[in-house]
Amino acid sequence: MPSASSTALNNSHFAFRLYREMVAANPGRNVLFSPLSVSIPLTLLALKAKPAVCSQILKALGFSLAEVANDQAQVHYSQLLRALLPDPWKCPTEMGSVLFVDKRRSLVRKFIDTAQNLYRMDVFLTAFKSYATARDYMDFFIRKKTHGKIEKLTQKVNPDTVLILANYIFFKGKWKHYFDPKLTEMRPFSVNEKLTVQVPMMHRLGYFQLQYFRHLHSYVLWLPCRCNANTVFILPNMGKVSETEEALLKENFDTWTQPLTLSSKRRLYLPKFSLRANVQLDQFTPTTGISDIFSYSAGLTGISLQTLPMRVSKAVHVAELTVDEDGAEKEDITGLRFSPSHLIPILDFNRPFLLLVFAEGSHNLLFMGKVMNPKANLSSGDKRAFP
C-alpha cells in the first residue's frame, strides 16, 4: 500500500512537463533530472511566496494541498518529501541545495534554520555586485558542499541578482540482485543508424519482470533496488524513441510503480554508465507551473528583513545517476542451469532507452531520463546548462 506521504504527492505530471521541455531543448541527446530533488528547495521557496503563487507551484509540483496552519506548513511539506528519499545507507546518495542571497539583504534567522534543518539547504550571503568575487565565492562553496563533484556553478552574475539557487543529487543505485563484474564486456551500442559506440555492457542470466507493450513499441523491464527505490527501463524498438516518448507521456504512471505481472527468463545485457546533467530551471516556460518563482510577481518574503521584492534570478539543478554491477545478493537461478543457453532469449539494451526511478510504493519519480549514448554526458551539450 502507498504511504500517506506518497498519496499526498504525485510528481509524475511535473516530471512529464520538465521532460518534454528538456527533450525539445536537446533533441537526440541524453536527458536526466530528479523531480523529487528539484521539488525540495522549490517547495520551501513556494511557501515564502504570496498565497496564489504558493498554491500554483505546490500544485504544479504534485502536492495534494491540505488544510495546514501557516506555522506548520514548512514542517508538513518537508516531512512529506523526506519520507520519499532513498535510504543513503543502502544506495549511496548525496543531495542538497544552496541558496546564495545578495549580501545587501539581512537574512531572517528562522528562514536559515528552516532551510538547513528541514529542506537540506544552506544559505550564504554573496556580494553579487562584484562579479568576480561572487563567482569565485559560489564556486568555492559548491565545490565544498559536493566534495569537488561540482567545480563551477555559473559564469553569469548580474548586478541586480538577488537569489541564485543550486540543487544537486548524486545517486548510485544498488540492485537487489547484483551483476557479476567478471561478465561485463565491451559490446556495441547503436546510438543511431550512423553511429555505433563500444560500451561496457553488464550481463545477467535470470528471471525478470518484463513485458512488451505494443502501444509503446517497447519492452519494459522492472528492476528492484536494495534501497526504497525501483527502476523501470523502457527499450523502444529501433528508431521508435520519439513514438515511445509521446505514448509514455500519455500513460497513467500507476502502470510502472508496481512489479510487472509477467516473469521471463532472459540473458540481460545492460550498459554500465554514469550520466550527469546540468539543468537551468529558470529558463523553463510557464507550462511547467513553476516559472512564477523566477519573477517579482512571486512576492517572496520572510527570507530577508527588508521588504523589497525578491525573486530567484537563476536556478541550476545538477543530477548524476550511476548504474553499475553493485547489488545486495546473487539471484537463485537453479532452474536455469540446465536450460541450453541458446534457448534463453536475449534482452539487449544496445540502443537508446528511457529510464524511470521511482520512490518505492509511490507515484513519485526520483529520476527520469533518456540514454541516447551511455558514453556521453548531457552537461557538455545541454542548452539549459550553465556554461
Backbone torsions as a table, in degrees:
resi	resn	phi	psi	omega
1	MET	NA	138.5	177.2
2	PRO	-62.1	145.7	177.3
3	SER	-73.8	165.1	179.1
4	ALA	-59.8	-37.0	-179.7
5	SER	-66.1	-36.1	-177.9
6	SER	-71.5	-31.8	179.1
7	THR	-77.2	-19.5	178.4
8	ALA	-86.3	-10.0	178.4
9	LEU	-140.7	128.8	174.6
10	ASN	-136.4	100.4	-171.5
11	ASN	-93.7	12.3	-175.4
12	SER	-63.8	-40.5	179.9
13	HIS	-66.5	-39.2	175.9
14	PHE	-61.2	-43.7	178.6
15	ALA	-62.2	-41.8	179.2
16	PHE	-57.2	-47.7	-175.7
17	ARG	-64.1	-43.6	177.9
18	LEU	-64.6	-40.6	-178.9
19	TYR	-61.6	-44.9	178.7
20	ARG	-55.3	-46.6	-176.8
21	GLU	-69.2	-36.7	179.9
22	MET	-69.2	-38.2	177.0
23	VAL	-66.1	-41.1	179.6
24	ALA	-63.3	-36.5	-178.7
25	ALA	-78.4	-23.1	-174.4
26	ASN	-134.3	61.0	-178.5
27	PRO	-61.4	133.1	177.7
28	GLY	80.2	5.9	-178.2
29	ARG	-113.8	165.6	173.9
30	ASN	-62.6	148.2	177.8
31	VAL	-132.0	135.4	176.6
32	LEU	-156.5	136.6	172.0
33	PHE	-163.1	163.3	179.5
34	SER	-117.1	100.7	178.6
35	PRO	-58.0	-37.3	-178.0
36	LEU	-69.2	-43.6	179.0
37	SER	-63.8	-43.8	178.7
38	VAL	-59.9	-36.9	-174.4
39	SER	-67.0	-26.4	-174.9
40	ILE	-64.2	-56.9	179.0
41	PRO	-68.7	-33.6	179.9
42	LEU	-65.8	-32.6	177.5
43	THR	-65.7	-46.1	178.3
44	LEU	-59.7	-45.5	-179.1
45	LEU	-67.7	-36.2	177.6
46	ALA	-60.8	-37.9	-179.7
47	LEU	-68.8	-12.0	176.2
48	LYS	-99.1	0.0	179.7
49	ALA	-91.0	169.7	178.2
50	LYS	-66.3	156.0	-169.2
51	PRO	-51.7	-44.3	-177.2
52	ALA	-64.3	-42.7	179.6
53	VAL	-68.9	-40.2	178.7
54	CYS	-58.3	-49.8	-179.9
55	SER	-61.5	-41.5	-179.3
56	GLN	-61.1	-46.5	-176.7
57	ILE	-70.4	-43.0	179.6
58	LEU	-62.0	-40.0	176.8
59	LYS	-65.6	-41.6	179.7
60	ALA	-62.4	-35.7	178.7
61	LEU	-71.9	-17.9	176.2
62	GLY	111.0	8.7	179.4
63	PHE	-76.1	142.4	166.0
64	SER	-88.1	107.0	-172.5
65	LEU	-63.7	131.5	-178.1
66	ALA	-114.9	158.7	175.2
67	GLU	-77.9	98.6	-178.6
68	VAL	-125.7	134.8	178.3
69	ALA	-60.4	144.5	-176.5
70	ASN	-53.7	-38.4	-177.5
71	ASP	-76.5	-7.8	179.5
72	GLN	-110.1	-7.3	-173.1
73	ALA	-62.0	-43.3	-177.5
74	GLN	-63.4	-40.3	178.1
75	VAL	-68.4	-43.6	-178.0
76	HIS	-57.9	-51.0	-176.0
77	TYR	-72.2	-33.4	178.1
78	SER	-67.1	-36.0	177.8
79	GLN	-65.7	-39.7	177.7
80	LEU	-61.5	-42.4	-177.5
81	LEU	-72.2	-44.6	-176.1
82	ARG	-65.5	-28.7	179.7
83	ALA	-65.6	-18.3	-176.6
84	LEU	-98.4	-4.6	-175.7
85	LEU	-75.0	147.2	179.6
86	PRO	-67.3	152.1	177.8
87	ASP	-71.6	112.0	-175.6
88	PRO	-67.0	-18.2	179.1
89	TRP	-77.6	-25.5	-178.3
90	LYS	-99.6	-31.0	175.5
91	CYS	-131.9	109.4	-177.0
92	PRO	-52.2	122.5	-176.5
93	THR	-140.4	130.4	168.9
94	GLU	-118.1	126.8	-178.3
95	MET	-148.9	143.7	177.7
96	GLY	177.6	-179.3	179.1
97	SER	-142.0	153.9	175.0
98	VAL	-131.1	132.0	176.5
99	LEU	-115.4	118.1	177.0
100	PHE	-98.2	124.5	-174.3
101	VAL	-117.2	140.4	178.6
102	ASP	-50.1	128.8	-175.9
103	LYS	-62.2	-20.1	-179.7
104	ARG	-76.7	-4.8	177.7
105	ARG	-98.5	145.6	175.6
106	SER	-98.8	118.3	-173.9
107	LEU	-77.8	147.7	175.8
108	VAL	-82.9	123.9	-176.2
109	ARG	-58.9	-38.9	-178.4
110	LYS	-63.4	-36.8	178.5
111	PHE	-64.9	-43.3	179.5
112	ILE	-60.5	-45.0	-179.1
113	ASP	-63.6	-43.2	179.0
114	THR	-63.6	-44.4	-179.7
115	ALA	-59.7	-46.2	-177.0
116	GLN	-71.7	-46.3	-170.2
117	ASN	-82.9	-28.9	-175.1
118	LEU	-111.0	-25.6	-171.8
119	TYR	-125.1	15.2	176.2
120	ARG	53.1	39.3	-177.3
121	MET	-122.3	129.8	172.2
122	ASP	-97.8	145.3	-177.0
123	VAL	-121.9	127.5	-178.7
124	PHE	-130.0	137.3	172.3
125	LEU	-77.8	137.9	-173.2
126	THR	-137.4	137.0	-179.9
127	ALA	-84.8	79.9	-177.6
128	PHE	-64.8	-22.5	-177.9
129	LYS	-65.3	-26.6	177.1
130	SER	-101.3	102.1	-172.7
131	TYR	-54.6	-54.8	-175.3
132	ALA	-65.5	-42.0	-179.7
133	THR	-63.8	-44.5	-179.2
134	ALA	-63.0	-43.2	-179.1
135	ARG	-62.3	-47.3	-179.0
136	ASP	-65.4	-38.7	-179.4
137	TYR	-63.7	-47.3	-179.5
138	MET	-66.3	-40.8	178.8
139	ASP	-61.9	-39.8	180.0
140	PHE	-61.8	-47.0	-176.0
141	PHE	-72.9	-34.6	179.6
142	ILE	-71.4	-33.7	174.3
143	ARG	-64.7	-42.2	-178.9
144	LYS	-65.4	-44.8	-177.4
145	LYS	-67.1	-33.0	-176.2
146	THR	-104.1	13.2	178.9
147	HIS	54.5	39.7	175.6
148	GLY	83.9	0.3	-179.0
149	LYS	-71.2	-28.1	172.1
150	ILE	-116.3	118.1	-176.8
151	GLU	-93.3	-35.7	-178.4
152	LYS	-134.3	142.1	-178.0
153	LEU	-99.1	-55.4	-177.0
154	THR	-155.7	151.0	175.3
155	GLN	-102.0	-5.5	-172.5
156	LYS	-116.7	112.3	175.6
157	VAL	-131.9	123.5	179.9
158	ASN	-99.2	153.1	179.9
159	PRO	-59.9	-26.9	-178.2
160	ASP	-92.4	9.3	178.2
161	THR	-65.1	136.1	-179.1
162	VAL	-115.9	-46.9	-178.0
163	LEU	-133.9	135.0	170.2
164	ILE	-126.8	127.1	-177.9
165	LEU	-108.9	132.1	172.3
166	ALA	-122.9	125.1	178.1
167	ASN	-122.0	138.2	-177.3
168	TYR	-143.0	151.5	173.2
169	ILE	-149.1	131.2	175.1
170	PHE	-122.7	118.3	-171.9
171	PHE	-129.8	131.6	175.6
172	LYS	-124.1	106.4	-178.9
173	GLY	-69.2	154.7	176.0
174	LYS	-128.7	115.0	-174.3
175	TRP	-68.2	154.2	172.4
176	LYS	-63.4	-42.4	176.6
177	HIS	-116.4	124.8	-174.2
178	TYR	-80.3	162.0	171.6
179	PHE	-97.2	138.3	178.1
180	ASP	-74.0	115.2	-178.6
181	PRO	-57.6	-26.1	180.0
182	LYS	-66.8	-19.6	-178.5
183	LEU	-93.7	-7.4	178.3
184	THR	-70.4	131.1	-178.1
185	GLU	-145.6	160.3	177.4
186	MET	-75.2	127.3	179.3
187	ARG	-140.0	160.1	-177.7
188	PRO	-74.9	143.4	175.6
189	PHE	-128.0	120.9	-176.7
190	SER	-88.0	99.7	178.8
191	VAL	-64.9	-43.0	174.9
192	ASN	-158.5	-170.9	-176.8
193	GLU	-64.5	-23.7	-175.5
194	LYS	-104.0	-15.5	-173.0
195	LEU	-128.2	124.9	173.8
196	THR	-126.6	131.5	179.9
197	VAL	-120.4	156.2	176.0
198	GLN	-92.9	126.8	-178.6
199	VAL	-130.8	152.8	174.0
200	PRO	-69.4	120.9	-175.3
201	MET	-113.4	119.8	176.9
202	MET	-76.5	154.2	-177.6
203	HIS	-136.0	137.3	175.6
204	ARG	-148.5	134.4	174.0
205	LEU	-98.8	128.8	-178.9
206	GLY	179.1	-169.7	176.2
207	TYR	-101.2	129.5	-173.7
208	PHE	-128.5	146.2	171.7
209	GLN	-77.0	101.6	-169.3
210	LEU	-141.5	139.0	178.6
211	GLN	-151.9	144.8	175.1
212	TYR	-97.8	127.5	178.7
213	PHE	-109.9	111.0	-175.3
214	ARG	-61.3	-40.8	-176.8
215	HIS	-70.7	-18.3	175.8
216	LEU	-94.9	-7.1	-175.8
217	HIS	55.8	35.6	-169.0
218	SER	-146.8	152.1	161.4
219	TYR	-86.3	141.5	177.2
220	VAL	-120.5	124.1	-177.8
221	LEU	-115.5	127.9	-179.5
222	TRP	-108.8	114.4	-178.0
223	LEU	-118.0	120.5	179.5
224	PRO	-78.1	144.3	174.6
225	CYS	-100.7	166.8	179.2
226	ARG	-74.3	-34.4	178.5
227	CYS	-83.9	-176.6	-176.6
228	ASN	-80.0	60.4	177.6
229	ALA	-151.7	152.1	176.8
230	ASN	-135.0	147.0	-175.9
231	THR	-113.5	136.1	174.9
232	VAL	-115.2	122.6	175.6
233	PHE	-105.7	131.2	-178.7
234	ILE	-117.1	115.8	-175.2
235	LEU	-108.6	98.3	179.3
236	PRO	-69.0	155.3	170.1
237	ASN	-61.2	154.6	-178.0
238	MET	-54.2	127.2	178.0
239	GLY	80.7	7.1	-175.6
240	LYS	-112.1	19.3	-176.4
241	VAL	-60.2	-46.3	-178.0
242	SER	-62.7	-42.9	178.5
243	GLU	-63.4	-39.2	178.4
244	THR	-64.1	-43.4	179.3
245	GLU	-60.3	-46.1	-179.3
246	GLU	-62.0	-42.1	179.8
247	ALA	-69.3	-39.8	-177.7
248	LEU	-64.0	-40.0	-176.4
249	LEU	-71.9	-6.6	174.8
250	LYS	-100.3	-2.8	-174.9
251	GLU	-77.8	156.4	166.3
252	ASN	-85.9	120.0	-172.7
253	PHE	-68.8	-7.3	174.2
254	ASP	-56.5	-26.8	-179.4
255	THR	-59.2	-32.1	-170.3
256	TRP	-103.6	-11.0	-174.1
257	THR	-81.8	-10.6	178.9
258	GLN	-120.1	154.2	178.7
259	PRO	-56.1	143.0	177.2
260	LEU	-69.1	149.6	-173.4
261	THR	-73.2	-24.5	-177.1
262	LEU	-90.9	139.0	175.3
263	SER	-120.6	121.8	-174.3
264	SER	-123.6	143.1	173.3
265	LYS	-84.1	131.9	-175.8
266	ARG	-148.6	156.6	163.5
267	ARG	-100.0	104.0	-173.6
268	LEU	-92.4	131.4	170.9
269	TYR	-118.0	121.7	-176.6
270	LEU	-134.3	130.4	-178.4
271	PRO	-61.9	143.9	170.6
272	LYS	-94.9	123.9	-174.8
273	PHE	-156.5	163.9	171.1
274	SER	-132.1	119.4	-174.0
275	LEU	-116.0	131.8	177.7
276	ARG	-127.0	142.7	178.4
277	ALA	-136.3	142.0	172.2
278	ASN	-113.1	119.3	-173.8
279	VAL	-120.7	127.2	178.6
280	GLN	-92.1	99.1	-172.3
281	LEU	-67.4	-29.9	-175.6
282	ASP	-71.4	-6.9	178.4
283	GLN	-95.4	-0.2	179.4
284	PHE	-75.0	153.8	-175.3
285	THR	-81.0	168.7	179.3
286	PRO	-59.4	-18.1	-178.1
287	THR	-64.1	-20.1	177.9
288	THR	-75.3	-19.2	178.7
289	GLY	85.7	0.4	-176.9
290	ILE	-114.6	0.3	-169.8
291	SER	-66.5	-25.5	-177.2
292	ASP	-64.1	-23.9	-179.6
293	ILE	-66.5	-16.7	-179.4
294	PHE	-99.3	12.8	177.6
295	SER	-127.7	160.7	-179.8
296	TYR	-68.4	-14.4	177.4
297	SER	-67.5	-12.9	178.7
298	ALA	-64.1	-30.7	179.4
299	GLY	66.5	40.1	-178.1
300	LEU	-62.6	126.2	177.5
301	THR	-137.2	168.4	175.6
302	GLY	82.5	1.7	176.4
303	ILE	-93.4	-43.2	176.6
304	SER	-120.6	163.1	-179.8
305	LEU	-73.9	-24.1	179.5
306	GLN	-73.7	152.2	-179.6
307	THR	-96.5	6.8	178.4
308	LEU	-62.8	146.4	-179.7
309	PRO	-62.7	145.6	-179.5
310	MET	-131.0	152.2	173.1
311	ARG	-151.0	159.9	174.4
312	VAL	-80.7	115.2	-176.7
313	SER	-75.7	-42.5	179.2
314	LYS	-141.5	148.2	176.8
315	ALA	-144.7	122.1	179.2
316	VAL	-118.0	138.9	178.2
317	HIS	-119.0	122.4	178.6
318	VAL	-112.8	121.4	-179.2
319	ALA	-124.9	136.9	176.4
320	GLU	-135.3	129.7	-179.7
321	LEU	-124.3	125.1	179.2
322	THR	-112.1	127.2	178.4
323	VAL	-118.4	116.1	176.7
324	ASP	-142.1	-164.2	-171.3
325	GLU	-78.1	-15.7	-169.1
326	ASP	-56.1	133.5	179.1
327	GLY	-156.7	174.4	-173.6
328	ALA	-85.8	-36.1	-172.8
329	GLU	-153.6	167.5	177.1
330	LYS	-91.0	137.0	179.5
331	GLU	-73.8	140.6	176.2
332	ASP	-79.3	108.2	-179.1
333	ILE	-117.0	33.7	-179.5
334	THR	-52.8	-40.7	-177.1
335	GLY	-68.0	-12.8	-178.4
336	LEU	-99.9	-9.6	-172.6
337	ARG	-65.3	-26.6	-177.7
338	PHE	-102.9	7.1	176.6
339	SER	-86.7	128.4	177.0
340	PRO	-56.0	130.9	-175.4
341	SER	-55.3	-39.8	-175.6
342	HIS	-71.9	-10.5	178.2
343	LEU	-93.7	-5.6	178.1
344	ILE	-94.9	117.7	-176.5
345	PRO	-60.6	150.0	177.9
346	ILE	-97.9	137.0	168.5
347	LEU	-116.3	107.2	-170.7
348	ASP	-115.1	113.1	176.6
349	PHE	-83.5	65.6	-175.5
350	ASN	-102.9	22.3	179.8
351	ARG	-154.6	170.2	-175.7
352	PRO	-53.8	142.2	-179.2
353	PHE	-146.6	163.9	178.1
354	LEU	-107.3	157.3	177.3
355	LEU	-140.9	147.0	177.2
356	LEU	-133.6	128.7	175.3
357	VAL	-115.4	114.8	-175.8
358	PHE	-99.6	143.4	165.1
359	ALA	-68.0	130.5	-170.9
360	GLU	-58.6	136.1	176.2
361	GLY	69.6	21.3	-178.1
362	SER	-140.7	178.2	178.2
363	HIS	-99.5	13.6	-169.4
364	ASN	-103.4	133.8	-176.7
365	LEU	-91.9	123.1	171.5
366	LEU	-78.4	-40.8	175.9
367	PHE	-138.8	150.4	167.8
368	MET	-138.6	137.6	-177.7
369	GLY	-166.8	176.9	178.3
370	LYS	-140.3	129.1	179.2
371	VAL	-105.7	101.3	176.3
372	MET	-87.2	-32.2	179.3
373	ASN	-149.7	108.5	-177.4
374	PRO	-62.0	-16.3	-178.0
375	LYS	-93.1	-4.4	-176.1
376	ALA	-114.5	135.7	174.7
377	ASN	-93.9	144.3	-179.7
378	LEU	-65.2	-31.4	-172.5
379	SER	-57.9	-24.4	-178.6
380	SER	-79.9	-13.3	-175.9
381	GLY	-139.6	10.8	-177.4
382	ASP	-76.3	118.9	-179.6
383	LYS	-68.3	-15.1	177.9
384	ARG	-101.8	14.4	-179.1
385	ALA	-97.0	150.3	171.6
386	PHE	-65.2	141.1	178.2
387	PRO	-71.0	NA	NA
